Amino acid sequence: MPRDQLTRSDLASGALRLFPPLLRGAALDDYNFRQQVGLATDAVIRLGRAGSDFQRSSLFIAIRALYKNREQDIEVRDKEGAPWRLTLDKSGETVLVKQDGTRFDLPNFVCMSPNQIDRLEWFDREAARFDLKDEHSKRWREILSTRAADDDEVDELFSEIRLTPLFVADAITEHLKGEELSLLTLVPSEIRYYDRLVGRPSPETDLRSYVEVCARPLFNSWIIAGFNGLKRALLLSSHSLFSTAIPLNEFPKEEVLTLFSQLETRGDRVSQVGAIEAGLLHLDELPELEPLVIKLAEVIASDDPSDPEGRLTLLSSLIVLVDGELARTGVGKDRPVFWRRLAAIAHASVIERAMVAAGVPVSFLHDWAFPARGAHYYLRAFVDLRREPRWLPDFVRQSQLKAELVGRIYSAGFANASKLRSLEARTLFASEDDAPIKSQIQFPFAFLPGPLEGGVESEQVMPLDIESNLERALKSEEPTGTDFISLVNSPLIFKIGPQLAQLAAQALRRAKYQLRNMKGQDEAFSLLSGLATVAAVTRSAELADEVRILVRVFRRKPGADIAPDSAMRIALICGASHTDKPQWCKFVGDWLTELSFEDMSRETALNLHEHIRLLCKLEPDLWETCGRAEAALAAYIKSSVNDYVN
């Protein structure tokens, strides 16, 4: 065809052939792109139950004709040429596929009906059923009020419904009845779902402003849904700011009591803690909640973190699985870190509810979650430290989750002690050290930041005696390892300034990086990780540089076996001392390159190589500074294979 006769669609079609199938498919899946370049697609639809494939255009032509004349049967042939009959059921909406006495139901395709009233009645019913009320639903209603959905739009419209929290929860419940798990079903990869689940933040939103600007209006809009609205609101209870913002007294009283009574046996742990906090806050208006709150608190207090089939093991596994999958797909990557964790924990709680209802054993998921997405979760969390440095990935472990939840329960009971009426409640939430809840509060674990507090500076001022003793130790002529203990235990508890980090850096230089009184490998690693955390929280690049030298010195000492992956962990924590992304990339890249050129076994090299490649996939800007490290490890691994073969 002469060049001057080529259309835009011809050019686009030719250009797409130059791209790999994956990119070509992604482009063709984009409806707006197809509209702009004038391309149309004709998919193949497989009817799983029927075991046949149909050309979408042929099937949809038949369905449109069926809605136009509801009394007739329409013949359509599958790709093998076999004839099938299409008809409508008694409702006049559901399409039935028949052949040789067998019958299958198709999804409801009323959106393709030529009748405007039918289209809008169907859409309004589905929108109400799945609480689809946003700018996307408005757009679809406008389309359906003017015309029927075209072939390309049908699946896009159905996707809007499939990406609602109510639809996803039902789909997960059905999926768990099977014998295999699929991440595609368990964890949606569309940002729209999570925006509908927990709300959409503005780019510069912090935790507190998000609660006021986004969460409160959401909670208020869900009041009309009563029981189900409160059930949705409690999913956001991964921080007490959310649960105490729920207007519990404005929901129908009987429905509140019904939900609280069900939470003991059917609720997820995050919602249970949120219900305790919200319930205690509103006891003066809803005193009937007190015995229900007591039961919920006793459930949380009785959790055993070491139980492999316990609920804390389930919650920990689900957070790792969901957050790790979000890291892999990049969902929420550019959103605030606290928002992505809020979304991940809320969705983990959706899955937890479904697993509890279905009676699925914890080990069924736990044995799969960490191998499937553990590395993605941990490395993404280390990358996130640059933006929110006060929450470490290990805090997802069962023991720390227990400390977090029990600490929140005790704080809520203490703050609302005057509202407690029964002796049982006052005893449970008493402030004496041997009281049921207070006795489980352990320092410092119950006082560490929660998963949404990585970017929230501590308001707890360091006591003057601790600060003065610490300064005196760091200024000593010959600092020892024990002189740093108070410092490394402080940055996640107290508000500390950069002056202490500077004193620590000076002390390390003064000691020439030779710290006495270190009692073994574990103590050395704890000290190095703690100093790295101090550097991260105080944003002290000076201390981070000194920690890097200290790690180098320790790794060269006989018996101080700090493996490369442990050194990599320390490097990523130290890297958070740099808020500027290019500087962060350079710091991390330089350190990992140094590690990669050291002597190590092939197995160690394989492990480090895998982690660096995954790290760069999660944060592509690191390829520029980590490329030499990746290449060196790849070359070593290849040469070691050749040596083995020879």
C-alpha positions in Angstrom: 0.0 0.0 0.0 1.4 3.5 -0.9 2.7 5.4 2.2 0.3 8.3 1.6 -2.7 5.9 1.9 -1.7 4.4 5.2 -4.2 5.2 8.0 -3.3 5.8 11.7 -4.5 2.3 12.5 -2.3 0.8 9.8 0.8 2.6 11.3 -0.2 1.6 14.8 -0.7 -2.0 13.8 2.7 -2.1 12.1 4.5 -0.5 15.0 3.0 -2.9 17.5 4.5 -5.8 15.6 7.9 -4.5 16.5 7.3 -4.9 20.2 7.5 -8.1 22.3 4.2 -10.0 22.8 3.9 -8.8 26.5 4.2 -5.1 25.6 2.0 -5.5 22.6 -0.7 -7.2 24.7 -0.5 -4.5 27.3 -1.0 -1.8 24.7 -3.9 -3.5 23.1 -5.6 -4.0 26.5 -5.6 -0.2 26.9 -9.0 1.0 25.6 -8.0 4.6 25.3 -5.0 3.7 23.2 -7.1 1.7 20.8 -9.6 4.5 20.5 -6.9 7.1 19.7 -5.2 5.0 17.0 -8.4 3.5 15.6 -7.6 -0.2 16.4 -10.2 -2.8 17.2 -9.6 -6.2 18.8 -11.6 -9.4 18.6 -10.9 -11.7 21.5 -11.6 -15.3 22.0 -14.0 -16.2 24.8 -13.7 -19.6 26.5 -16.8 -20.9 28.2 -15.1 -23.1 30.7 -18.1 -25.2 31.7 -19.0 -25.8 28.1 -15.4 -26.4 27.1 -15.7 -24.4 23.9 -14.1 -21.3 22.5 -16.1 -18.5 20.7 -15.1 -15.6 18.7 -16.2 -12.6 20.8 -17.6 -10.6 17.9 -19.8 -13.5 16.8 -21.0 -14.3 20.3 -21.8 -10.6 21.1 -23.7 -10.1 17.8 -25.9 -13.0 18.8 -26.4 -11.7 22.3 -27.3 -8.2 21.0 -29.9 -9.8 18.7 -31.2 -11.8 21.6 -31.9 -8.7 23.7 -33.5 -7.0 20.7 -35.9 -9.8 20.2 -36.3 -11.6 23.5 -38.7 -14.3 22.3 -36.3 -15.9 19.8 -33.5 -18.4 20.0 -30.2 -17.5 18.3 -27.7 -19.9 16.8 -24.0 -19.3 17.3 -21.1 -21.5 16.3 -18.0 -22.0 18.4 -14.5 -21.9 16.8 -14.8 -25.6 15.9 -18.0 -24.9 14.0 -20.3 -26.7 16.5 -23.7 -25.1 16.8 -25.1 -23.7 20.1 -28.4 -22.1 20.9 -28.7 -18.8 22.9 -31.9 -17.9 24.8 -32.9 -15.7 27.7 -34.1 -17.1 31.1 -37.4 -16.1 32.6 -36.0 -12.9 34.0 -35.2 -11.7 30.5 -31.6 -10.8 31.5 -29.5 -13.9 31.9 -28.2 -15.5 28.7 -28.5 -19.3 28.5 -26.3 -21.5 26.2 -27.8 -24.8 25.1 -26.5 -27.8 23.2 -27.8 -31.4 23.1 -29.8 -31.1 26.3 -27.1 -29.4 28.3 -27.4 -25.8 29.5 -25.0 -23.2 30.8 -25.6 -19.7 32.2 -23.5 -16.8 30.9 -22.9 -13.5 32.7 -25.6 -10.9 32.5 -25.0 -8.8 29.4 -27.9 -6.3 29.7 -25.3 -3.5 29.2 -25.5 -4.5 25.5 -29.3 -4.2 25.4 -30.7 -1.7 22.9 -33.2 -0.6 25.6 -31.9 2.3 27.7 -34.3 1.6 30.6 -33.1 -2.0 30.9 -29.5 -0.9 30.8 -29.8 1.7 33.5 -32.0 -0.5 35.7 -29.3 -3.2 35.5 -26.5 -0.9 36.2 -28.1 0.9 39.1 -29.0 -2.4 40.7 -25.4 -3.7 40.3 -23.9 -0.4 41.5 -26.1 -0.5 44.6 -25.3 -4.2 45.2 -21.6 -3.6 45.2 -21.5 0.0 46.5 -20.0 1.3 43.2 -20.2 5.1 43.8 -17.3 7.0 42.3 -16.2 8.9 39.2 -15.9 5.7 37.3 -19.5 4.7 38.0 -20.7 8.1 36.9 -18.9 7.7 33.6 -20.5 4.3 32.9 -23.9 5.5 33.8 -23.5 8.4 31.3 -22.4 5.9 28.6 -25.3 3.5 29.2 -27.8 6.3 29.3 -26.9 7.2 25.7 -26.0 3.9 24.1 -25.2 0.2 24.6 -21.7 -0.8 25.6 -19.6 -1.8 22.6 -17.6 -5.0 22.5 -14.4 -3.5 23.9 -16.3 -1.8 26.7 -18.1 -4.8 28.1 -15.1 -6.4 29.9 -14.0 -2.9 31.0 -17.4 -2.3 32.6 -17.5 -5.7 34.2 -14.0 -4.9 35.6 -15.4 -1.9 37.4 -17.7 -4.2 39.3 -15.1 -6.9 39.9 -12.8 -4.2 41.5 -15.3 -3.3 44.2 -14.4 -4.5 47.8 -17.7 -6.4 48.1 -17.2 -8.3 44.9 -13.5 -9.1 45.7 -14.5 -10.4 49.2 -17.1 -12.7 47.7 -14.6 -13.9 45.0 -12.0 -14.7 47.6 -14.5 -16.6 49.7 -15.4 -18.7 46.7 -11.7 -19.2 45.7 -10.8 -20.5 49.1 -13.2 -23.4 48.7 -10.9 -24.8 46.0 -7.8 -26.9 46.6 -5.2 -24.4 45.1 -4.4 -20.8 45.8 -3.9 -18.2 43.1 -2.4 -14.8 43.8 -4.3 -13.3 40.8 -7.6 -14.0 42.7 -6.3 -13.4 46.2 -4.6 -10.0 45.6 -6.0 -7.6 43.0 -3.4 -5.8 41.0 -5.5 -2.6 40.2 -5.1 0.5 42.2 -8.8 1.3 41.9 -9.7 -1.6 44.2 -7.5 -0.3 47.0 -8.7 3.3 46.5 -12.2 1.9 47.0 -11.1 -0.2 50.0 -9.3 2.5 52.0 -9.7 5.8 50.1 -7.5 7.7 47.8 -4.8 10.0 49.2 -3.4 13.2 47.8 0.4 13.1 47.0 1.5 15.0 50.0 -0.9 13.5 52.6 0.5 12.4 56.0 -1.1 10.0 58.3 -3.0 12.4 60.5 -4.3 14.5 57.7 -5.4 11.4 55.8 -7.6 10.3 58.7 -9.3 13.7 58.8 -9.5 14.5 55.0 -10.2 11.0 53.7 -11.1 8.4 56.3 -13.7 10.4 58.3 -15.7 11.3 55.2 -15.6 7.6 54.1 -16.8 6.4 57.5 -19.7 9.0 57.4 -20.7 7.8 53.9 -20.8 4.2 55.1 -23.2 5.0 57.9 -26.2 4.5 55.6 -25.0 0.9 55.0 -25.3 0.1 58.7 -23.8 -3.3 59.5 -21.9 -3.7 56.3 -20.7 -0.1 56.4 -19.2 -0.5 59.9 -17.7 -3.8 58.9 -15.9 -2.0 56.1 -14.8 0.8 58.3 -13.1 -1.6 60.8 -10.9 -2.9 58.1 -8.9 0.4 58.3 -8.1 -0.2 62.0 -4.4 -0.8 61.5 -3.8 2.4 63.5 -5.9 3.8 66.4 -6.4 7.1 64.6 -8.7 5.3 62.2 -10.7 3.3 64.7 -11.3 6.2 67.0 -12.5 8.3 64.0 -15.3 5.8 63.4 -18.7 7.5 64.4 -19.9 4.4 66.2 -22.7 6.2 67.9 -24.2 7.2 64.5 -24.6 3.6 63.2 -27.8 1.8 64.0 -27.5 0.6 67.5 -28.8 -2.9 67.0 -26.5 -3.5 64.0 -23.5 -2.3 66.0 -24.3 -4.8 68.7 -24.9 -7.6 66.2 -21.5 -6.9 64.5 -19.6 -6.8 67.8 -21.2 -10.1 68.9 -20.0 -11.7 65.7 -16.5 -10.3 65.7 -15.4 -12.6 68.5 -15.6 -15.7 66.3 -15.8 -14.3 62.7 -13.7 -11.2 62.8 -10.2 -10.5 61.7 -7.7 -9.4 64.3 -7.3 -5.8 63.0 -11.0 -5.3 63.0 -11.3 -6.8 66.5 -8.7 -4.3 67.9 -10.4 -1.5 66.1 -13.7 -2.5 67.6 -12.2 -2.5 71.1 -10.8 1.0 70.6 -14.0 2.4 69.1 -16.2 0.6 71.6 -14.3 1.8 74.6 -14.4 5.4 73.3 -18.2 5.2 73.0 -19.1 3.2 76.1 -20.8 6.3 77.7 -23.3 6.3 74.8 -23.3 2.5 74.1 -22.8 0.8 77.5 -24.2 -2.4 76.1 -20.9 -2.9 74.3 -18.9 -3.4 77.4 -19.3 -7.2 77.8 -18.6 -7.6 74.0 -15.5 -5.5 74.3 -14.3 -7.6 77.2 -14.7 -10.8 75.2 -12.8 -9.3 72.2 -9.9 -8.1 74.5 -9.6 -11.5 76.1 -9.4 -13.1 72.6 -6.5 -10.8 71.7 -4.8 -11.3 75.0 -5.0 -15.1 74.7 -3.2 -15.1 71.3 0.0 -17.2 71.3 2.6 -15.8 68.9 4.4 -19.2 68.7 1.3 -21.1 67.6 1.9 -22.2 64.0 -1.9 -22.4 63.5 -2.6 -19.2 65.5 -4.3 -16.1 64.2 -1.1 -14.0 64.6 0.7 -16.4 62.3 -2.1 -16.0 59.8 -2.1 -12.2 60.0 1.7 -12.0 59.7 1.6 -14.3 56.7 -1.1 -12.4 55.0 0.6 -9.0 55.4 3.8 -10.4 53.9 1.8 -12.0 51.0 -0.3 -9.0 50.2 2.4 -6.3 50.6 4.9 -8.5 48.8 2.5 -8.9 45.9 1.8 -5.2 45.8 5.6 -4.7 45.6 5.9 -7.1 42.8 3.1 -5.5 40.7 4.0 -2.0 41.7 0.6 -1.1 43.0 0.8 2.0 45.2 4.5 2.4 44.6 4.3 6.1 44.2 1.7 6.6 47.0 2.7 7.4 50.6 4.2 4.3 52.3 1.7 4.4 55.2 -1.2 4.3 52.6 0.2 1.2 50.9 0.6 -0.5 54.2 -2.9 0.6 55.2 -4.3 -0.9 52.0 -2.2 -4.1 52.3 -3.3 -4.7 55.9 -6.9 -4.0 55.1 -6.9 -6.4 52.2 -5.0 -9.0 54.3 -7.8 -8.7 56.8 -10.4 -9.3 54.0 -8.6 -12.6 53.2 -8.4 -13.4 57.0 -12.1 -13.0 57.3 -12.7 -15.3 54.4 -10.3 -17.9 55.7 -11.9 -17.9 59.1 -15.4 -18.3 57.6 -14.2 -21.1 55.3 -12.3 -22.9 58.1 -9.1 -22.9 56.0 -6.1 -24.0 58.2 -3.4 -21.3 58.7 -0.6 -23.6 57.6 -2.3 -23.9 54.2 -1.4 -20.3 53.5 1.6 -19.7 55.8 3.7 -22.4 54.1 3.1 -20.7 50.8 3.2 -17.0 51.6 6.8 -16.5 52.7 8.4 -18.5 49.9 6.1 -16.8 47.4 6.5 -13.2 48.4 8.7 -12.9 51.4 11.7 -11.5 49.5 9.5 -8.9 47.7 8.0 -7.8 51.1 11.4 -7.4 52.9 13.2 -5.7 50.1 10.3 -3.3 49.4 10.2 -2.5 53.1 13.9 -1.7 53.2 13.5 0.6 50.1 10.6 2.3 51.8 12.9 3.3 54.7 14.2 6.2 52.6 10.7 7.8 52.9 9.5 6.3 56.3 12.5 5.2 58.4 10.9 4.2 61.7 9.2 0.9 60.8 11.4 -2.2 60.0 10.2 -5.2 58.1 10.8 -7.6 61.0 8.1 -5.9 62.9 5.6 -8.0 61.0 6.6 -11.1 63.1 4.0 -12.6 65.3 5.6 -11.5 68.6 5.8 -7.9 67.6 2.2 -7.9 66.2 1.1 -9.3 69.6 3.0 -6.5 71.3 1.4 -3.9 69.0 -2.1 -5.1 69.4 -2.0 -5.6 73.2 -0.3 -2.2 73.6 -3.2 -0.6 71.7 -5.8 -2.4 73.8 -4.2 -1.3 77.0 -3.8 2.3 75.9 -7.5 2.4 74.9 -8.6 0.9 78.2 -6.4 3.4 80.2 -7.7 6.4 78.2 -11.3 5.4 78.8 -11.0 3.9 82.3 -13.7 6.3 83.7 -16.3 4.8 81.3 -15.8 1.2 82.5 -18.8 0.1 84.7 -18.3 -3.5 85.6 -15.7 -4.9 88.0 -14.7 -7.4 85.2 -13.9 -4.6 82.8 -12.0 -2.5 85.4 -10.0 -5.6 86.4 -9.1 -6.5 82.8 -7.9 -3.0 81.9 -6.4 -2.1 85.3 -3.0 -0.3 85.3 -1.4 -2.6 87.9 1.5 -4.6 86.6 -0.2 -7.9 87.3 -3.5 -7.0 85.6 -4.5 -9.3 82.7 -3.7 -6.8 79.9 -1.0 -4.7 81.5 1.0 -7.8 82.5 1.5 -8.5 78.7 3.0 -5.1 78.1 6.8 -5.5 77.5 9.3 -2.8 77.1 10.3 -1.8 74.4 8.2 -3.9 72.1 4.8 -2.5 73.0 6.2 1.0 72.4 7.8 0.5 69.0 6.2 2.2 66.0 3.2 0.6 64.3 3.2 -0.3 60.6 1.7 3.1 59.7 4.1 5.1 61.8 7.3 4.8 59.9 7.1 8.4 58.9 5.8 9.7 62.2 8.3 11.2 64.6 8.2 10.0 68.1 6.6 12.4 70.6 8.3 10.7 73.6 11.2 12.8 74.8 14.2 10.9 76.1 14.5 11.1 79.9 17.3 13.5 81.0 19.1 10.9 83.0 19.3 8.5 80.1 20.4 11.3 77.7 23.1 12.6 80.0 24.5 9.1 80.7 24.4 8.3 77.0 26.3 11.5 76.1 28.9 10.8 78.8 29.4 7.3 77.5 29.8 8.4 73.9 32.3 11.1 74.9 34.5 8.6 76.7 38.1 8.3 75.6 37.8 4.5 74.8 34.2 3.8 73.9 33.1 0.1 74.1 30.2 -1.8 72.6 28.1 -1.4 75.7 28.4 2.4 75.5 26.2 2.3 72.5 23.4 0.1 73.9 21.2 2.9 75.2 21.6 4.7 71.8 20.6 1.8 69.6 17.5 1.1 71.8 16.3 4.7 71.6 15.6 5.9 68.0 12.3 3.9 67.7 11.1 4.9 71.2 12.3 8.4 71.9 12.6 11.6 69.9 16.3 12.0 69.4 18.2 14.7 67.5 21.1 14.5 65.1 23.6 15.5 67.9 23.5 12.0 69.4 24.2 10.5 66.0 27.1 12.9 65.5 28.5 11.9 68.9 28.2 8.2 68.0 30.1 8.8 64.7 32.8 10.7 66.6 33.0 7.9 69.2 33.5 5.2 66.5 36.3 7.2 64.9 37.9 7.8 68.3 37.7 4.0 69.1 39.3 3.3 65.6 36.3 1.0 65.1 37.6 -1.5 67.7 34.8 -2.0 70.1 35.5 -4.1 73.1 33.0 -6.1 75.2 31.3 -7.6 72.2 30.1 -11.1 73.1 29.7 -12.8 69.8 28.2 -12.6 66.3 24.6 -12.0 67.3 25.5 -9.1 69.6 27.7 -7.6 66.9 24.9 -7.8 64.3 22.4 -6.3 66.8 24.8 -3.4 67.4 25.4 -2.8 63.8 21.7 -2.9 62.9 20.9 -0.6 65.8 23.5 2.0 64.8 22.2 1.7 61.2 18.7 2.5 62.5 20.0 5.5 64.4 21.6 6.8 61.2 18.3 6.2 59.3 15.9 7.8 61.9 18.2 10.9 62.5 19.1 11.1 58.7 22.7 11.1 59.7 24.8 10.4 56.6 27.9 10.9 58.8 27.0 8.0 61.1 26.0 5.9 58.1 29.4 6.2 56.7 31.0 5.3 60.0 28.7 2.2 60.3 29.9 1.1 56.8 33.5 1.2 58.0 32.6 -0.6 61.2 30.8 -3.4 59.3 33.9 -3.8 57.1 36.1 -4.1 60.2 33.8 -6.6 61.9 33.6 -8.7 58.8 37.4 -9.0 58.6 37.7 -10.2 62.2 38.1 -13.9 62.8 34.9 -15.4 64.1 32.7 -12.4 63.3 30.7 -14.1 60.6 28.4 -11.4 59.2 27.2 -12.8 56.0 26.8 -10.7 52.8 23.0 -10.8 53.0 23.2 -9.5 56.6 25.6 -6.8 55.5 23.2 -5.9 52.7 20.4 -5.5 55.3 22.5 -3.1 57.3 23.4 -1.2 54.1 19.8 -0.7 53.2 18.9 0.5 56.7 21.9 2.9 56.6 20.9 4.1 53.2 17.8 5.7 54.7 20.0 8.4 56.1 19.8 9.9 52.6 16.4 11.3 51.7 17.6 12.4 48.3 17.0 9.5 45.9 20.1 9.9 43.8 22.3 10.1 46.9 20.5 7.0 48.3 21.0 5.1 45.1 24.7 5.9 45.2 25.2 5.0 48.8 23.4 1.7 48.4 25.1 0.9 45.1 28.6 1.6 46.4 28.1 -0.6 49.4 26.6 -3.5 47.5 29.3 -3.3 44.8 31.9 -3.6 47.6 30.2 -6.7 49.0 29.9 -8.3 45.5 33.6 -8.2 44.9 34.5 -10.0 48.1 35.4 -13.7 48.3 32.3 -15.9 48.9 30.9 -19.3 48.1 28.9 -19.9 45.0 25.7 -20.4 47.1 26.3 -17.1 48.9 26.9 -15.4 45.5 23.7 -16.9 44.1 21.7 -15.6 47.1 23.2 -12.1 47.0 22.8 -11.9 43.2 19.1 -12.9 43.4 18.5 -10.2 46.1 20.3 -7.5 44.1 18.4 -8.3 40.9 15.1 -8.2 42.8 16.0 -5.0 44.6 16.7 -3.3 41.2 13.4 -4.6 39.8 11.6 -3.0 42.7 13.5 0.2 42.4 14.8 0.5 38.8 16.9 3.6 39.6 19.3 1.3 41.4 20.4 -0.4 38.2 22.7 2.5 37.5 24.6 2.2 40.7 24.2 -1.6 41.3 25.0 -2.7 37.7 28.6 -3.5 38.5 27.6 -5.5 41.5 25.1 -7.6 39.5 27.6 -8.1 36.7 30.4 -9.2 39.0 28.2 -11.7 40.8 26.8 -13.1 37.5 30.3 -13.5 36.1 31.5 -15.3 39.3 28.5 -17.6 39.3 29.1 -18.5 35.6 32.8 -19.1 36.1 32.2 -21.3 39.2 29.8 -23.5 37.1 32.5 -23.8 34.4 35.1 -24.7 37.0 32.8 -27.4 38.4 32.2 -28.8 34.9 35.9 -28.8 34.0 
